[in-house]
Amino acid sequence: MQRLLAAVVIGFTCQVSLAAGNVTYLSCPAVDKRADDLVVVLDKQNGTASLQSDKIGSGLNFTSPASFGPKYVSWQNQSKSFPQKFTVDRVSLILKRETTSRMTGSVYLETSTCSIIKAPADTKF
C-alpha cells in the first residue's frame, strides 16, 4: 500500500512539474514604448498566449488561442478598429506585432527583442 501511495505521489509531482514547464514568460519591453513592462505568457499545454502590462489598458492585457509551431508561436487580438497579429520567433526571441488600421488599411509593424524571465520565487501558483 505504501509503495502504491508513493508511486501516486511521485507521478503527481512529475505531472505538476511538467505542466509548469510548459509555461514560458517573456519580457518584451520595446514593442510599445508605453508598456516597457510587457510580459508575454506562452502556455503551450493550454494553447494560449497572454499579454500583461500594468502600464497600459486592455489593448495589451488579453489572452488568445495560440498556434505553437516549431519555429514560431502566433496569435491574434481581434479588435474592431485595430486587429493585431503577434508572432514570437522561438529561436531569436523576437516579438513582432502587426497592427492593421481598418479605416485606412495601413499595417504597422513593431518588434521587440525578448528575454525569458522566471516567475518570482514567492509566487504560490
FIMAR-577266 format. One record per residue: x, z, y of N, C-alpha, C in turn. Coordinates in nm, 2 decimals. Layout:
# residues N
@nX = X nZ = Z nY = Y caX = X caZ = Z caY = Y cX = X cZ = Z cY = Y
...
END
This chain:
# residues 125
@nX = 0.08 nZ = 0.00 nY = -0.12 caX = 0.00 caZ = 0.00 caY = 0.00 cX = 0.09 cZ = 0.00 cY = 0.13
@nX = 0.19 nZ = 0.08 nY = 0.12 caX = 0.28 caZ = 0.09 caY = 0.24 cX = 0.35 cZ = -0.05 cY = 0.26
@nX = 0.39 nZ = -0.12 nY = 0.15 caX = 0.45 caZ = -0.25 caY = 0.17 cX = 0.35 cZ = -0.35 cY = 0.23
@nX = 0.23 nZ = -0.34 nY = 0.19 caX = 0.13 caZ = -0.43 caY = 0.25 cX = 0.11 cZ = -0.40 cY = 0.39
@nX = 0.10 nZ = -0.28 nY = 0.43 caX = 0.08 caZ = -0.24 caY = 0.57 cX = 0.21 cZ = -0.28 cY = 0.65
@nX = 0.32 nZ = -0.26 nY = 0.60 caX = 0.45 caZ = -0.30 caY = 0.67 cX = 0.45 cZ = -0.46 cY = 0.69
@nX = 0.41 nZ = -0.53 nY = 0.58 caX = 0.41 caZ = -0.68 caY = 0.59 cX = 0.31 cZ = -0.72 cY = 0.70
@nX = 0.19 nZ = -0.66 nY = 0.71 caX = 0.09 caZ = -0.70 caY = 0.81 cX = 0.15 cZ = -0.67 cY = 0.95
@nX = 0.21 nZ = -0.55 nY = 0.97 caX = 0.26 caZ = -0.51 caY = 1.10 cX = 0.38 cZ = -0.61 cY = 1.14
@nX = 0.46 nZ = -0.65 nY = 1.05 caX = 0.57 caZ = -0.74 caY = 1.08 cX = 0.51 cZ = -0.88 cY = 1.11
@nX = 0.42 nZ = -0.92 nY = 1.03 caX = 0.36 caZ = -1.05 caY = 1.06 cX = 0.29 cZ = -1.06 cY = 1.19
@nX = 0.22 nZ = -0.95 nY = 1.23 caX = 0.15 caZ = -0.94 caY = 1.36 cX = 0.25 cZ = -0.94 cY = 1.47
@nX = 0.36 nZ = -0.87 nY = 1.46 caX = 0.46 caZ = -0.86 caY = 1.56 cX = 0.53 cZ = -1.00 cY = 1.58
@nX = 0.56 nZ = -1.07 nY = 1.47 caX = 0.62 caZ = -1.20 caY = 1.48 cX = 0.52 cZ = -1.30 cY = 1.55
@nX = 0.39 nZ = -1.29 nY = 1.52 caX = 0.29 caZ = -1.38 caY = 1.58 cX = 0.28 cZ = -1.36 cY = 1.73
@nX = 0.28 nZ = -1.23 nY = 1.77 caX = 0.27 caZ = -1.20 caY = 1.91 cX = 0.40 cZ = -1.25 cY = 1.98
@nX = 0.51 nZ = -1.23 nY = 1.93 caX = 0.64 caZ = -1.27 caY = 1.99 cX = 0.65 cZ = -1.42 cY = 2.00
@nX = 0.59 nZ = -1.49 nY = 1.90 caX = 0.59 caZ = -1.64 caY = 1.90 cX = 0.49 cZ = -1.69 cY = 2.01
@nX = 0.38 nZ = -1.63 nY = 2.01 caX = 0.28 caZ = -1.67 caY = 2.11 cX = 0.34 cZ = -1.65 cY = 2.26
@nX = 0.40 nZ = -1.54 nY = 2.28 caX = 0.46 caZ = -1.51 caY = 2.41 cX = 0.57 cZ = -1.61 cY = 2.44
@nX = 0.64 nZ = -1.66 nY = 2.34 caX = 0.74 caZ = -1.76 caY = 2.36 cX = 0.69 cZ = -1.90 cY = 2.41
@nX = 0.56 nZ = -1.92 nY = 2.39 caX = 0.50 caZ = -2.05 caY = 2.43 cX = 0.46 cZ = -2.05 cY = 2.58
@nX = 0.49 nZ = -1.95 nY = 2.65 caX = 0.46 caZ = -1.95 caY = 2.80 cX = 0.59 cZ = -1.95 cY = 2.87
@nX = 0.60 nZ = -2.05 nY = 2.96 caX = 0.72 caZ = -2.07 caY = 3.04 cX = 0.68 cZ = -2.05 cY = 3.19
@nX = 0.76 nZ = -1.98 nY = 3.26 caX = 0.74 caZ = -1.95 caY = 3.40 cX = 0.85 cZ = -2.03 cY = 3.48
@nX = 0.80 nZ = -2.11 nY = 3.58 caX = 0.90 caZ = -2.18 caY = 3.66 cX = 0.88 cZ = -2.15 cY = 3.81
@nX = 0.99 nZ = -2.12 nY = 3.88 caX = 0.99 caZ = -2.11 caY = 4.02 cX = 1.02 cZ = -2.24 cY = 4.08
@nX = 0.92 nZ = -2.29 nY = 4.16 caX = 0.94 caZ = -2.43 caY = 4.22 cX = 0.91 cZ = -2.42 cY = 4.37
@nX = 1.01 nZ = -2.37 nY = 4.45 caX = 0.99 caZ = -2.34 caY = 4.59 cX = 0.98 cZ = -2.45 cY = 4.69
@nX = 1.02 nZ = -2.57 nY = 4.65 caX = 1.03 caZ = -2.68 caY = 4.75 cX = 0.92 cZ = -2.78 cY = 4.75
@nX = 0.82 nZ = -2.77 nY = 4.66 caX = 0.72 caZ = -2.87 caY = 4.66 cX = 0.62 cZ = -2.86 cY = 4.78
@nX = 0.61 nZ = -2.74 nY = 4.84 caX = 0.53 caZ = -2.72 caY = 4.96 cX = 0.59 cZ = -2.61 cY = 5.04
@nX = 0.63 nZ = -2.65 nY = 5.16 caX = 0.71 caZ = -2.55 caY = 5.25 cX = 0.62 cZ = -2.43 cY = 5.28
@nX = 0.49 nZ = -2.44 nY = 5.27 caX = 0.40 caZ = -2.33 caY = 5.30 cX = 0.39 cZ = -2.23 cY = 5.18
@nX = 0.45 nZ = -2.28 nY = 5.06 caX = 0.44 caZ = -2.20 caY = 4.94 cX = 0.57 cZ = -2.19 cY = 4.87
@nX = 0.67 nZ = -2.13 nY = 4.94 caX = 0.80 caZ = -2.12 caY = 4.88 cX = 0.81 cZ = -2.02 cY = 4.76
@nX = 0.70 nZ = -1.95 nY = 4.74 caX = 0.69 caZ = -1.86 caY = 4.62 cX = 0.61 cZ = -1.92 cY = 4.50
@nX = 0.60 nZ = -2.05 nY = 4.50 caX = 0.52 caZ = -2.11 caY = 4.40 cX = 0.57 cZ = -2.09 cY = 4.26
@nX = 0.49 nZ = -2.05 nY = 4.17 caX = 0.52 caZ = -2.03 caY = 4.03 cX = 0.43 cZ = -2.12 cY = 3.95
@nX = 0.49 nZ = -2.19 nY = 3.86 caX = 0.42 caZ = -2.28 caY = 3.76 cX = 0.42 cZ = -2.21 cY = 3.63
@nX = 0.30 nZ = -2.19 nY = 3.57 caX = 0.29 caZ = -2.12 caY = 3.44 cX = 0.25 cZ = -2.23 cY = 3.34
@nX = 0.34 nZ = -2.26 nY = 3.24 caX = 0.31 caZ = -2.36 caY = 3.14 cX = 0.28 cZ = -2.28 cY = 3.01
@nX = 0.16 nZ = -2.29 nY = 2.96 caX = 0.11 caZ = -2.23 caY = 2.84 cX = 0.09 cZ = -2.33 cY = 2.73
@nX = 0.19 nZ = -2.36 nY = 2.65 caX = 0.18 caZ = -2.46 caY = 2.55 cX = 0.07 cZ = -2.43 cY = 2.44
@nX = 0.07 nZ = -2.31 nY = 2.40 caX = -0.03 caZ = -2.27 caY = 2.30 cX = -0.17 cZ = -2.30 cY = 2.34
@nX = -0.21 nZ = -2.27 nY = 2.46 caX = -0.34 caZ = -2.29 caY = 2.51 cX = -0.36 cZ = -2.43 cY = 2.58
@nX = -0.25 nZ = -2.50 nY = 2.60 caX = -0.26 caZ = -2.63 caY = 2.66 cX = -0.30 cZ = -2.63 cY = 2.80
@nX = -0.24 nZ = -2.54 nY = 2.88 caX = -0.28 caZ = -2.53 caY = 3.02 cX = -0.15 cZ = -2.52 cY = 3.11
@nX = -0.17 nZ = -2.55 nY = 3.23 caX = -0.07 caZ = -2.53 caY = 3.34 cX = -0.14 cZ = -2.46 cY = 3.46
@nX = -0.08 nZ = -2.36 nY = 3.51 caX = -0.13 caZ = -2.29 caY = 3.63 cX = -0.03 cZ = -2.29 cY = 3.74
@nX = -0.08 nZ = -2.30 nY = 3.86 caX = 0.00 caZ = -2.28 caY = 3.98 cX = -0.04 cZ = -2.15 cY = 4.04
@nX = 0.05 nZ = -2.07 nY = 4.09 caX = 0.03 caZ = -1.94 caY = 4.16 cX = 0.11 cZ = -1.93 cY = 4.28
@nX = 0.05 nZ = -1.90 nY = 4.39 caX = 0.12 caZ = -1.87 caY = 4.52 cX = 0.04 cZ = -1.76 cY = 4.59
@nX = 0.11 nZ = -1.66 nY = 4.64 caX = 0.05 caZ = -1.56 caY = 4.73 cX = 0.04 cZ = -1.61 cY = 4.87
@nX = 0.11 nZ = -1.71 nY = 4.91 caX = 0.12 caZ = -1.75 caY = 5.05 cX = 0.02 cZ = -1.86 cY = 5.09
@nX = -0.04 nZ = -1.92 nY = 4.99 caX = -0.13 caZ = -2.03 caY = 5.02 cX = -0.26 cZ = -2.02 cY = 4.94
@nX = -0.37 nZ = -2.07 nY = 4.99 caX = -0.50 caZ = -2.06 caY = 4.93 cX = -0.52 cZ = -2.13 cY = 4.80
@nX = -0.65 nZ = -2.17 nY = 4.78 caX = -0.69 caZ = -2.22 caY = 4.65 cX = -0.62 cZ = -2.35 cY = 4.61
@nX = -0.57 nZ = -2.42 nY = 4.71 caX = -0.50 caZ = -2.55 caY = 4.68 cX = -0.39 cZ = -2.55 cY = 4.59
@nX = -0.32 nZ = -2.43 nY = 4.58 caX = -0.21 caZ = -2.42 caY = 4.49 cX = -0.23 cZ = -2.29 cY = 4.40
@nX = -0.35 nZ = -2.26 nY = 4.38 caX = -0.38 caZ = -2.15 caY = 4.28 cX = -0.49 cZ = -2.20 cY = 4.19
@nX = -0.46 nZ = -2.25 nY = 4.08 caX = -0.56 caZ = -2.30 caY = 3.98 cX = -0.49 cZ = -2.32 cY = 3.85
@nX = -0.58 nZ = -2.34 nY = 3.75 caX = -0.54 caZ = -2.36 caY = 3.61 cX = -0.61 cZ = -2.49 cY = 3.56
@nX = -0.53 nZ = -2.58 nY = 3.50 caX = -0.59 caZ = -2.70 caY = 3.45 cX = -0.54 cZ = -2.73 cY = 3.30
@nX = -0.62 nZ = -2.81 nY = 3.23 caX = -0.56 caZ = -2.86 caY = 3.10 cX = -0.44 cZ = -2.94 cY = 3.12
@nX = -0.34 nZ = -2.92 nY = 3.03 caX = -0.21 caZ = -2.99 caY = 3.05 cX = -0.18 cZ = -3.07 cY = 2.92
@nX = -0.10 nZ = -3.17 nY = 2.94 caX = -0.05 caZ = -3.25 caY = 2.83 cX = 0.10 cZ = -3.22 cY = 2.81
@nX = 0.13 nZ = -3.17 nY = 2.69 caX = 0.27 caZ = -3.14 caY = 2.66 cX = 0.34 cZ = -3.25 cY = 2.58
@nX = 0.41 nZ = -3.33 nY = 2.65 caX = 0.48 caZ = -3.44 caY = 2.58 cX = 0.63 cZ = -3.40 cY = 2.55
@nX = 0.70 nZ = -3.48 nY = 2.48 caX = 0.84 caZ = -3.45 caY = 2.45 cX = 0.93 cZ = -3.44 cY = 2.57
@nX = 0.90 nZ = -3.52 nY = 2.68 caX = 0.98 caZ = -3.52 caY = 2.80 cX = 0.91 cZ = -3.46 cY = 2.92
@nX = 0.78 nZ = -3.47 nY = 2.93 caX = 0.71 caZ = -3.43 caY = 3.05 cX = 0.59 cZ = -3.34 cY = 3.01
@nX = 0.55 nZ = -3.25 nY = 3.10 caX = 0.42 caZ = -3.18 caY = 3.10 cX = 0.35 cZ = -3.23 cY = 3.22
@nX = 0.22 nZ = -3.27 nY = 3.20 caX = 0.14 caZ = -3.33 caY = 3.31 cX = 0.01 cZ = -3.27 cY = 3.31
@nX = -0.05 nZ = -3.25 nY = 3.43 caX = -0.18 caZ = -3.20 caY = 3.46 cX = -0.23 cZ = -3.25 cY = 3.59
@nX = -0.36 nZ = -3.23 nY = 3.62 caX = -0.42 caZ = -3.28 caY = 3.74 cX = -0.51 cZ = -3.17 cY = 3.80
@nX = -0.53 nZ = -3.18 nY = 3.94 caX = -0.62 caZ = -3.10 caY = 4.01 cX = -0.72 cZ = -3.20 cY = 4.08
@nX = -0.84 nZ = -3.20 nY = 4.04 caX = -0.94 caZ = -3.30 caY = 4.09 cX = -1.01 cZ = -3.25 cY = 4.21
@nX = -0.94 nZ = -3.24 nY = 4.32 caX = -1.00 caZ = -3.20 caY = 4.45 cX = -1.09 cZ = -3.32 cY = 4.49
@nX = -1.19 nZ = -3.29 nY = 4.57 caX = -1.28 caZ = -3.40 caY = 4.61 cX = -1.21 cZ = -3.49 cY = 4.72
@nX = -1.13 nZ = -3.43 nY = 4.80 caX = -1.07 caZ = -3.51 caY = 4.91 cX = -0.93 cZ = -3.55 cY = 4.88
@nX = -0.85 nZ = -3.47 nY = 4.81 caX = -0.71 caZ = -3.50 caY = 4.78 cX = -0.68 cZ = -3.46 cY = 4.63
@nX = -0.71 nZ = -3.55 nY = 4.54 caX = -0.68 caZ = -3.53 caY = 4.40 cX = -0.52 cZ = -3.53 cY = 4.38
@nX = -0.48 nZ = -3.44 nY = 4.30 caX = -0.33 caZ = -3.43 caY = 4.28 cX = -0.30 cZ = -3.44 cY = 4.13
@nX = -0.18 nZ = -3.51 nY = 4.11 caX = -0.12 caZ = -3.52 caY = 3.97 cX = 0.01 cZ = -3.44 cY = 3.98
@nX = 0.03 nZ = -3.36 nY = 3.87 caX = 0.16 caZ = -3.28 caY = 3.87 cX = 0.23 cZ = -3.32 cY = 3.74
@nX = 0.36 nZ = -3.33 nY = 3.74 caX = 0.45 caZ = -3.35 caY = 3.63 cX = 0.57 cZ = -3.27 cY = 3.64
@nX = 0.61 nZ = -3.20 nY = 3.53 caX = 0.73 caZ = -3.13 caY = 3.52 cX = 0.82 cZ = -3.20 cY = 3.41
@nX = 0.94 nZ = -3.24 nY = 3.45 caX = 1.03 caZ = -3.30 caY = 3.36 cX = 1.10 cZ = -3.19 cY = 3.28
@nX = 1.08 nZ = -3.19 nY = 3.15 caX = 1.13 caZ = -3.08 caY = 3.06 cX = 1.28 cZ = -3.08 cY = 3.05
@nX = 1.35 nZ = -3.18 nY = 3.09 caX = 1.49 caZ = -3.18 caY = 3.09 cX = 1.55 cZ = -3.14 cY = 3.22
@nX = 1.51 nZ = -3.20 nY = 3.33 caX = 1.57 caZ = -3.17 caY = 3.46 cX = 1.50 cZ = -3.06 cY = 3.53
@nX = 1.38 nZ = -3.02 nY = 3.49 caX = 1.30 caZ = -2.91 caY = 3.55 cX = 1.26 cZ = -2.95 cY = 3.69
@nX = 1.23 nZ = -3.08 nY = 3.72 caX = 1.18 caZ = -3.12 caY = 3.85 cX = 1.03 cZ = -3.14 cY = 3.84
@nX = 0.97 nZ = -3.07 nY = 3.94 caX = 0.82 caZ = -3.08 caY = 3.95 cX = 0.79 cZ = -3.19 cY = 4.05
@nX = 0.70 nZ = -3.28 nY = 4.01 caX = 0.65 caZ = -3.38 caY = 4.10 cX = 0.50 cZ = -3.36 cY = 4.13
@nX = 0.46 nZ = -3.37 nY = 4.26 caX = 0.32 caZ = -3.36 caY = 4.29 cX = 0.29 cZ = -3.49 cY = 4.37
@nX = 0.19 nZ = -3.57 nY = 4.31 caX = 0.14 caZ = -3.69 caY = 4.38 cX = 0.00 cZ = -3.65 cY = 4.43
@nX = -0.02 nZ = -3.66 nY = 4.56 caX = -0.15 caZ = -3.63 caY = 4.63 cX = -0.20 cZ = -3.77 cY = 4.68
@nX = -0.33 nZ = -3.80 nY = 4.65 caX = -0.39 caZ = -3.92 caY = 4.70 cX = -0.50 cZ = -3.88 cY = 4.80
@nX = -0.49 nZ = -3.95 nY = 4.91 caX = -0.60 caZ = -3.93 caY = 5.01 cX = -0.71 cZ = -4.03 cY = 4.97
@nX = -0.83 nZ = -3.97 nY = 4.95 caX = -0.94 caZ = -4.06 caY = 4.91 cX = -0.99 cZ = -4.14 cY = 5.03
@nX = -0.96 nZ = -4.09 nY = 5.15 caX = -1.01 caZ = -4.16 caY = 5.27 cX = -0.92 cZ = -4.28 cY = 5.30
@nX = -0.79 nZ = -4.27 nY = 5.29 caX = -0.70 caZ = -4.38 caY = 5.32 cX = -0.64 cZ = -4.45 cY = 5.20
@nX = -0.64 nZ = -4.38 nY = 5.08 caX = -0.58 caZ = -4.44 caY = 4.97 cX = -0.43 cZ = -4.42 cY = 4.96
@nX = -0.38 nZ = -4.35 nY = 5.06 caX = -0.23 caZ = -4.32 caY = 5.06 cX = -0.20 cZ = -4.22 cY = 4.96
@nX = -0.08 nZ = -4.24 nY = 4.90 caX = -0.03 caZ = -4.15 caY = 4.80 cX = 0.10 cZ = -4.08 cY = 4.86
@nX = 0.10 nZ = -3.95 nY = 4.85 caX = 0.21 caZ = -3.87 caY = 4.90 cX = 0.28 cZ = -3.81 cY = 4.78
@nX = 0.42 nZ = -3.81 nY = 4.78 caX = 0.49 caZ = -3.76 caY = 4.67 cX = 0.59 cZ = -3.65 cY = 4.72
@nX = 0.58 nZ = -3.53 nY = 4.66 caX = 0.67 caZ = -3.42 caY = 4.69 cX = 0.73 cZ = -3.38 cY = 4.55
@nX = 0.86 nZ = -3.33 nY = 4.56 caX = 0.93 caZ = -3.29 caY = 4.44 cX = 1.00 cZ = -3.15 cY = 4.47
@nX = 1.02 nZ = -3.08 nY = 4.37 caX = 1.10 caZ = -2.96 caY = 4.38 cX = 1.18 cZ = -2.94 cY = 4.25
@nX = 1.30 nZ = -2.90 nY = 4.27 caX = 1.38 caZ = -2.85 caY = 4.15 cX = 1.33 cZ = -2.71 cY = 4.12
@nX = 1.31 nZ = -2.69 nY = 3.99 caX = 1.25 caZ = -2.56 caY = 3.95 cX = 1.36 cZ = -2.49 cY = 3.87
@nX = 1.34 nZ = -2.36 nY = 3.85 caX = 1.42 caZ = -2.28 caY = 3.76 cX = 1.33 cZ = -2.19 cY = 3.68
@nX = 1.37 nZ = -2.17 nY = 3.56 caX = 1.30 caZ = -2.08 caY = 3.47 cX = 1.32 cZ = -1.94 cY = 3.51
@nX = 1.20 nZ = -1.87 nY = 3.52 caX = 1.21 caZ = -1.73 caY = 3.55 cX = 1.14 cZ = -1.65 cY = 3.44
@nX = 1.17 nZ = -1.52 nY = 3.44 caX = 1.10 caZ = -1.43 caY = 3.34 cX = 1.00 cZ = -1.34 cY = 3.41
@nX = 0.90 nZ = -1.30 nY = 3.33 caX = 0.81 caZ = -1.21 caY = 3.39 cX = 0.88 cZ = -1.07 cY = 3.41
@nX = 0.84 nZ = -1.00 nY = 3.51 caX = 0.90 caZ = -0.87 caY = 3.54 cX = 0.90 cZ = -0.78 cY = 3.41
@nX = 1.01 nZ = -0.70 nY = 3.39 caX = 1.02 caZ = -0.62 caY = 3.27 cX = 0.91 cZ = -0.51 cY = 3.26
@nX = 0.85 nZ = -0.47 nY = 3.37 caX = 0.75 caZ = -0.37 caY = 3.37 cX = 0.60 cZ = -0.42 cY = 3.35
@nX = 0.59 nZ = -0.55 nY = 3.32 caX = 0.45 caZ = -0.60 caY = 3.30 cX = 0.40 cZ = -0.55 cY = 3.17
@nX = 0.27 nZ = -0.53 nY = 3.16 caX = 0.21 caZ = -0.47 caY = 3.04 cX = 0.16 cZ = -0.58 cY = 2.95
@nX = 0.13 nZ = -0.70 nY = 3.00 caX = 0.09 caZ = -0.80 caY = 2.91 cX = 0.14 cZ = -0.94 cY = 2.96
END
